[in-house]
Protein backbone atom coordinates (compact mmCIF):
# COMPACT_ATOMS: atom_id res chain seq x y z
CA UNK A 1 0.00 0.00 0.00
CA UNK A 2 1.16 3.56 -0.66
CA UNK A 3 0.21 6.75 1.15
CA UNK A 4 1.30 10.36 0.63
CA UNK A 5 2.55 11.24 4.13
CA UNK A 6 4.18 9.74 7.20
CA UNK A 7 1.12 10.72 9.24
CA UNK A 8 -1.18 8.68 6.98
CA UNK A 9 1.27 5.77 7.14
CA UNK A 10 0.99 5.73 10.94
CA UNK A 11 -2.81 5.89 10.64
CA UNK A 12 -2.63 2.71 8.53
CA UNK A 13 -0.32 1.10 11.12
CA UNK A 14 -2.93 1.79 13.80
CA UNK A 15 -5.51 -0.09 11.72
CA UNK A 16 -3.22 -3.09 11.21
CA UNK A 17 -1.36 -3.38 14.52
CA UNK A 18 -3.64 -5.06 17.08
CA UNK A 19 -2.48 -3.22 20.23
CA UNK A 20 -0.62 -0.21 21.49
CA UNK A 21 3.13 -0.16 20.88
CA UNK A 22 6.20 1.65 22.09
CA UNK A 23 9.68 2.20 20.75
CA UNK A 24 12.19 -0.56 21.51
CA UNK A 25 15.23 1.62 22.26
CA UNK A 26 17.76 -1.22 22.44
CA UNK A 27 16.68 -2.90 19.18
CA UNK A 28 16.43 0.50 17.45
CA UNK A 29 19.99 1.40 18.45
CA UNK A 30 21.32 -1.91 17.11
CA UNK A 31 19.33 -1.76 13.87
CA UNK A 32 19.93 1.90 13.04
CA UNK A 33 16.23 2.60 12.53
CA UNK A 34 13.23 2.83 14.85
CA UNK A 35 11.54 -0.42 15.92
CA UNK A 36 8.23 -0.46 17.81
CA UNK A 37 6.71 -3.41 19.75
CA UNK A 38 4.23 -4.38 22.44
CA UNK A 39 6.47 -6.13 24.97
CA UNK A 40 3.92 -8.12 26.93
CA UNK A 41 1.36 -9.29 24.34
CA UNK A 42 3.56 -10.41 21.45
CA UNK A 43 7.21 -9.39 21.33
CA UNK A 44 7.53 -10.61 17.72
CA UNK A 45 4.79 -8.34 16.36
CA UNK A 46 6.70 -5.21 15.39
CA UNK A 47 6.86 -2.07 13.29
CA UNK A 48 10.01 -0.95 11.46
CA UNK A 49 10.27 2.74 10.53
CA UNK A 50 12.51 2.54 7.45
CA UNK A 51 12.10 6.16 6.33
CA UNK A 52 10.38 5.67 2.98
CA UNK A 53 8.11 2.96 4.38
CA UNK A 54 6.76 1.42 7.54
CA UNK A 55 7.04 -2.35 7.68
CA UNK A 56 4.42 -3.92 9.94
CA UNK A 57 4.80 -7.55 11.03
CA UNK A 58 1.82 -9.10 12.82
CA UNK A 59 1.67 -12.88 13.41
CA UNK A 60 4.38 -13.44 10.74
CA UNK A 61 2.42 -11.47 8.09
CA UNK A 62 4.34 -8.51 6.69
CA UNK A 63 2.65 -5.38 5.35
CA UNK A 64 4.66 -2.56 3.79
CA UNK A 65 3.20 0.93 3.87
CA UNK A 66 5.16 2.98 1.35
CA UNK A 67 5.37 6.75 1.76
CA UNK A 68 5.38 8.74 -1.48
CA UNK A 69 5.07 12.43 -0.67
CA UNK A 70 4.84 13.21 -4.40
CA UNK A 71 2.00 10.74 -4.93
CA UNK A 72 -0.70 13.37 -5.47
CA UNK A 73 1.55 15.29 -7.86
CA UNK A 74 2.45 12.05 -9.69
CA UNK A 75 -1.24 11.13 -9.96
CA UNK A 76 -2.01 14.60 -11.36
CA UNK A 77 0.72 14.20 -13.99
CA UNK A 78 -0.56 10.75 -14.96
CA UNK A 79 -4.10 12.08 -15.17
CA UNK A 80 -3.01 14.94 -17.45
CA UNK A 81 -1.10 12.46 -19.65
CA UNK A 82 -4.21 10.30 -19.99
CA UNK A 83 -6.31 13.37 -20.84
CA UNK A 84 -3.75 14.43 -23.47
CA UNK A 85 -3.80 10.93 -24.96
CA UNK A 86 -7.59 11.01 -25.26
CA UNK A 87 -7.40 14.51 -26.73
CA UNK A 88 -4.95 13.40 -29.45
CA UNK A 89 -7.27 10.56 -30.46
CA UNK A 90 -10.14 13.04 -30.73
CA UNK A 91 -8.04 15.64 -32.57
CA UNK A 92 -6.94 13.01 -35.10
CA UNK A 93 -10.55 12.91 -36.34
CA UNK A 94 -10.62 16.56 -37.40
CA UNK A 95 -7.07 17.88 -37.88
CA UNK A 96 -5.74 18.62 -41.36
CA UNK A 97 -2.17 17.98 -42.51
CA UNK A 98 0.13 20.92 -43.13
CA UNK A 99 1.33 19.44 -46.44
CA UNK A 100 -0.06 16.91 -48.88
CA UNK A 101 0.18 13.38 -47.56
CA UNK A 102 3.18 11.60 -49.03
CA UNK A 103 3.65 7.90 -49.52
CA UNK A 104 7.09 6.72 -48.54
CA UNK A 105 9.08 3.69 -49.45
CA UNK A 106 11.77 2.44 -47.08
CA UNK A 107 15.13 1.65 -48.67
CA UNK A 108 17.81 -0.28 -46.74
CA UNK A 109 21.26 -0.69 -48.30
CA UNK A 110 24.39 -2.44 -47.08
CA UNK A 111 27.84 -1.06 -47.87
CA UNK A 112 30.37 -3.83 -47.28
CA UNK A 113 33.84 -2.82 -46.16
CA UNK A 114 35.02 -6.23 -45.03
CA UNK A 115 38.57 -7.27 -45.81
CA UNK A 116 37.20 -9.95 -48.18
CA UNK A 117 35.28 -7.49 -50.38
CA UNK A 118 37.10 -6.93 -53.70
CA UNK A 119 34.67 -4.30 -55.05
CA UNK A 120 36.84 -1.14 -55.08
CA UNK A 121 33.86 1.18 -55.64
CA UNK A 122 32.06 -0.18 -52.59
CA UNK A 123 35.25 0.05 -50.51
CA UNK A 124 35.63 3.76 -51.46
CA UNK A 125 32.08 4.51 -50.32
CA UNK A 126 32.64 2.47 -47.13
CA UNK A 127 35.83 4.41 -46.33
CA UNK A 128 34.05 7.73 -47.00
CA UNK A 129 31.23 6.81 -44.62
CA UNK A 130 33.83 5.72 -42.08
CA UNK A 131 35.39 9.22 -42.35
CA UNK A 132 31.94 10.52 -41.38
CA UNK A 133 31.14 11.86 -44.86
CA UNK A 134 27.43 11.33 -44.25
CA UNK A 135 26.37 13.14 -47.42
CA UNK A 136 27.48 9.99 -49.26
CA UNK A 137 24.45 8.16 -47.82
CA UNK A 138 21.90 10.40 -49.57
CA UNK A 139 23.92 10.26 -52.80
CA UNK A 140 23.99 6.46 -52.56
CA UNK A 141 20.22 6.25 -51.97
CA UNK A 142 19.42 8.62 -54.85
CA UNK A 143 21.78 6.73 -57.17
CA UNK A 144 20.19 3.43 -56.17
CA UNK A 145 16.72 4.83 -56.88
CA UNK A 146 17.76 6.31 -60.23
CA UNK A 147 19.36 3.04 -61.32
CA UNK A 148 16.43 0.87 -60.22
CA UNK A 149 13.56 2.88 -61.71
CA UNK A 150 12.31 4.38 -58.45
CA UNK A 151 10.92 7.85 -59.14
CA UNK A 152 11.80 9.72 -55.98
CA UNK A 153 11.09 13.31 -55.08
CA UNK A 154 12.41 13.49 -51.52
CA UNK A 155 14.72 11.50 -49.27
CA UNK A 156 14.02 11.69 -45.53
CA UNK A 157 14.93 9.97 -42.30
CA UNK A 158 18.36 8.74 -43.33
CA UNK A 159 20.08 6.62 -40.72
CA UNK A 160 23.62 5.27 -40.97
CA UNK A 161 24.74 2.44 -38.70
CA UNK A 162 28.22 0.96 -38.65
CA UNK A 163 29.01 -2.62 -37.64
CA UNK A 164 32.55 -3.90 -37.11
CA UNK A 165 33.59 -7.34 -38.28
CA UNK A 166 35.73 -9.05 -35.67
CA UNK A 167 36.18 -8.21 -32.03
CA UNK A 168 38.04 -4.95 -32.69
CA UNK A 169 37.07 -4.33 -36.30
CA UNK A 170 40.15 -6.11 -37.59
CA UNK A 171 38.12 -7.67 -40.43
CA UNK A 172 36.62 -4.38 -41.58
CA UNK A 173 32.89 -3.88 -41.26
CA UNK A 174 29.77 -2.72 -43.01
CA UNK A 175 27.33 0.17 -42.96
CA UNK A 176 23.57 -0.13 -43.09
CA UNK A 177 22.00 2.93 -44.73
CA UNK A 178 18.25 3.31 -44.33
CA UNK A 179 16.16 6.08 -45.86
CA UNK A 180 12.54 6.89 -46.63
CA UNK A 181 11.85 7.85 -50.23
CA UNK A 182 8.92 10.15 -51.02
CA UNK A 183 7.56 9.40 -54.46
CA UNK A 184 7.86 12.08 -57.12
CA UNK A 185 4.56 13.74 -57.93
CA UNK A 186 4.13 13.71 -61.68
CA UNK A 187 2.93 16.95 -63.24
CA UNK A 188 0.20 16.11 -65.79
CA UNK A 189 -0.08 19.61 -67.27
Secondary structure, 3 states (H helix, E strand, C coil): CEECCHHHHHHHHHHHCCCCCEECHHHHHHHCCEEEEECCCEEEEEEEECCCEEEEEECCEEEEEEECCCHHHHHHHHHHHHHHHHHHHHHCCCCCCCCCCCCEEEEEEEEECCCCCCCHHHHHHHHHHHCCCCHHHHHHHHHHHHHCCCCEEEEEEEEEEEEECCCCCCCCEEEEEEEEEEECCCCCC
